[in-house]
Amino acid sequence: MPALTNTNRKILITGANGYIASWIVGHLLQKGYSVCAAVRNESRGAQLLDTYKSYGSKLQLIVIGDMQKEGAWDEAVKGVDAIIHTAAQVNLDAIEPKDIIDPAVRGVLGLLKSAMEYGSSLQRIIYTSSCAAIRSTSPTKVVSVSEADWNDESVKECEERGKEASGLAKYAASKTLAERALWQFYEQHKSQVQWDIVVLNPPWVFGPNAHTITRPEQMNESNKFWFNAIVKGEIFGASLLSSPGHGWVDVRDVAEAHVRALETLEASGERIIVSAGSPFVWQDFIDVANSLSPPPYHTLTKGVPGGEAFRAVTFVSDKAKRILGIRFRTMEETTRDILRGLE
């Protein structure tokens, strides 16, 4: 399937007001694409329109409402050349695993059905999955994993323990089963469609917001965890030397990976880990933050400098470098830019 080499194309991005998606919107607009930004209601898109107001009519909002509704995407997919699907309905308060898994799977399949039926001009669908679909991030031994791996462990925990499964297992199972549903649908129907798919799997995503924020309370959830650990030293019972113990990536690199996945022929049909490299623990970011010169505005925790860290899971990102040509930002750059955004 041909990649999108002409940037005078129209891209539909779902969940467009989200943390990652809002950066993707900016990258697309900068390259000349027209963007149809799908949001649940107009108020959620207002900030996006304000952030990118200089692009005028190149950015248009589409209000979807209930993504679980049958045919919710039928109109949105018409006339677009590609879709970047970042939207995911995640109920972290779910008691029963099915209450988080079923909406995730339905959301993916609903979009794919609309794309097959009404996406006559579609060439490619990029799906934002997660490294949570690749491996459980709570192993007791050091492991290295690739795109060939699947997080069947969390799915099994949900099947066996039901509502007693951990919240992390429920979340990871939803990511795993939603992505599996996407691949299964595509394999069953690829002879009937003219588009292909690319799946991107990022781990923890940190970095500045695409729009201006002034308080930590305005951060997205992953950056709130980051801020609490690095500035406040609050990690809710976890260890600074073993948690999280797996991968991280700058949000701007994730956004760039999505755009390159649109434009790279060799990305067709690929599952690609988008991770900055070595597994990290919170102490790594704390040490980097304390080493910045000039020092950041915020008073920082010192943690346990020099302590021995346990780094459990390495998400191998060779494919992102080889196929997409991604050169990942350093921990220092990400740290500096997060803190600078709050000065």
N, C-alpha and C positions, 0 to 999 in steps of 0.2 A: 504494500500500500504506500503510495507516495506521501512523503512528509510535506508539511506546509512550508514551502520556500518563499512564497509571496506573502509578505506581511500585510497586504491589503485584503485581509480576510476577517471574517467575523467569528469570534470565539465566545461560546457560552461557558460561564464559570458559575458553578453552584456554590451555595454558602458563601457568597462573595464578600460579605461583611466580616468573615472570620479572620483570625490572626494571620494564618498562612495565606489565605485567599486574597486578602487585601494587598499583600505584597505581590502576589502573582498578577493581580489587576494592574498594578503600577508597572511591572516589567513588560507586560503585554502592550500597554499604552505607549511606553517609551520606544518600543520597537515598531510602532505604527499600526498595530492591530486595532480593530473595532471590538469592543467588549460588551457583551450582554451579561449584566451582573444580576444573577438570580438571588433574591432575598425572600424571606417569609412575609415581611411587611415593609411598607415604605419607610417607616421610622428607622429600621435597621440599615437601610441604604443611604440615609441622609448624610451620615458622616463620610461614607465612601465618596459620594458625589462632591462633598466639600473638599476632601483631600485631593481629588483629581479634577477639580473644576476647570483647570487650565486646558484640559483636553476636550471640553465642550461635548459635542454630540458623539464623539468617539466612544463615550461611555454612556450606556443606557441601562436603566433598572428594569428588571422583570420581577413582578411580585408573584410568587408561587403559592404562598399560603401553606396548606397542609401537604407536605411531600409524600405522605403515606396514601393520599387519595388516588384512586384509580385514574390514570390518565393525567396526572398532575403536570407532567412534562411534555404533553403532546404538542402544545403550541410553542413552547420554548425551544424545542429542538429544530423547528422548521427554519430553513434558510441559514443555518450556521455551518461553518466548515469544520469545527472541532468543538469538543466539550472537555472541560476540565472539571471533574467531579470531586469537589472537596467536602461537600455537605454530608454530615453524618449526624443522625439523631442519637444522642448518647444520654441515657438515663442512669447516671452514676448512683442514684438512690434505689435502683431496682432491687427488689428482694428475690424474685424468681429470675434465673438466668434468661428465660425466654422473653422477659420484659425488656431486656436490652438487646438480645440477639435478634429476635424477630423483626423489630423495626429497622435494624441495620440491614438485614438481608432484603426486606421488602423495599427499602429505599434504593438500593442498588438495582434490583431487578425492575423496579418501576421505571427508572431512567432508561435502562437498556431496552425495555419493551417499547417505550416511546421512540427511542432512537432507531430501532429496527423498523417501526411502522411509519414514522414521519420524518426521519432524518435523511432525506434524499440527497442532500448536499454534503453530508458528513464524510470526513476522511479519517478522523482519528478521535479516540476517546482516551483521555489521561485520567487514571483513577488514583486518588490519594489514599493509600492504605497506611500501614504502620509496621514498624519493626515488631510490634506486639503480635502481629500475625505470623512472625517468623520464629520467635523463640520466647519462652517464658523468661522474664528478666529476674527471676529469683532462684537461680541454680546454686548448688552448694560446691560446685567445682568450676574451674576455668574452662570455658568453651569458646570456640570460634565457629561462627555460622555464616551461611551464605543464602542467596536467593533460592537455593534448592530445598531449604529447610522450611518446615511449617510448625506452628505452635499447637500441636495436637495435645500437648500436656494440659493446657488451660481448658480446652474443649472437654477433655476427659474429666477434669476436676468438676466442671459444671454438670456433666452427665451423671457423675457418681455422687456428688454432694448436694446438688440442687441449690436450694436457697442458702445452704451453709457454705457454699463456695466463697472464696474471697472476692472482694470487689474488683481487685486487679484481674483475677481469673475471668470474671464475668465480662469485663471490658475487653480483655485480650481475646476471649472466645468470640465476641461479637465482631471484632476486627478480622479474625481468622475466617469465620464462616461467611462473612459478607464478601471477603475477597475470593474465597473459594466459589461462592455463588456466581461471581462475575466471570471467573475463568470457565466455569462449567457452562454458563449461558453462551459465552462466546464460542466455545468449542462446538456446542450443539447447533449454533446458528451462523457460523462464519461464512458458510456457503451462500447464505441468503442476504448478506450485507456487504456493502462496499467499503466499510470502515474497519480499522484495526484497533487494537488496544495497547496501552502501555500502563504498567502499574509501578508507582513509586512508593517506597517504604522508608520513611524517616523514623528515627528514634525520638528521644527528647528534643524538642525544638525550642531554642532560646534566641534572643536578639531583640532589637528595638521594635517598637510598633511602627506601622506605616503612617499612622496619624499621631499628632501631638498628644502626649499625656503629661500630667503634672504630678500625679500621685500614684504610689504603688497599687492602691486599690483599683486603679483603672487598667492594670495589667491583665493579660490573659492568664489562664490557670498555670501554665508551665512557667511563665516568668514570675508569677507570685511565689511558686515553690522556690525558684532560683533566688529571688530577693530575700525571702525569709531565711534561707540557708546562708547566703553569702553576707548579707547585711546584719540580720538579726541573730544568726546562729540557731534558728529554730528548725528542727528537722523531725519533730514529732516522734521521738523515740528511736529513730534510725541512727546509724553511725556515719559520721563525716568521712570515715575511712573505708567504708564498704558500700555506701548508698550514693547514687543508684547502682554504680558498678557496671554500667553498660554504655551505650552510645549516646552521642549528642550531635547536633548540627545547628548552624545559624539559619534563621528563618529566611534570610535573603538568598542563601545558597539553595534552599528548598524551592524558593520561587523561581530561581534561575533554572533549576533542574526541570521544572514543569515546562518552561518555555522551550528549553533545548529538546525535551522529549517530543514536543510538537514538531520541531524542525529537523530532527535527525532520523534519516531513513532507517538506520540500523537499530533504532529503538523499537521498531515494530515488534509487537508480541513479547516484549521483554518485561521481566520483573526486576526492578532495580533498587537496591538499598542505597539510600542517600544519607550517609553518616560521615561525620568529620574524621573518623578514625578510631584511635585507641579508646577503650572504655574509660570513663571518668568517675571520680567520686567528688562529693561536694568540696572536700578539702582542696582539690586541684583548683577550682574556681576561686576559693577563698585566698589561696596563695597568690594566684595571678592578680586578683583585685588589690591585695595589699602591696603588690610590687609595682603598681602603676605609678608613673611619674608624669605630670604632677599627680598627687594623690586625689582620689575621688572625693566628691563633696560629702558623701555619706560616711559616717563612722562605721567601720567594718568589724566583724568578729575576726578573731585570730584563729579560732578552731584549735587544731592539734598539729601545728607545723612539724614536719619531720617524722610523723607517724607512719607506720607501715600499712599500706592500703591493700585491699582485696578487690581486684578488678575482674569481674566474673565473665562478662559476655562481650566478645568482640564481633561486631557486625561488619563483615568484610565488604568494603565499598569499591572494590577494583572496577566493577562494571560501570559505576557512575563516572569514574575517571576515564575509563577506556572508551565507552560509547558516547557519553554526554560531554566529556572534556571538562568536568567540574573540577575546579581547584578550590578547596574548602578554606574558609576563613579560619584564622587562628582563635584560640581561646582568649587571648589577650584582646584582639579586636572586638570580639563579641562582648566581652566583659566591659570594656571601655565604653562601647556604644550604648549598652543598656543603662549604665550608670549615668552617662552624659545626658541621656534623654530625660532623666529625672532631676537634673540640676536646676 
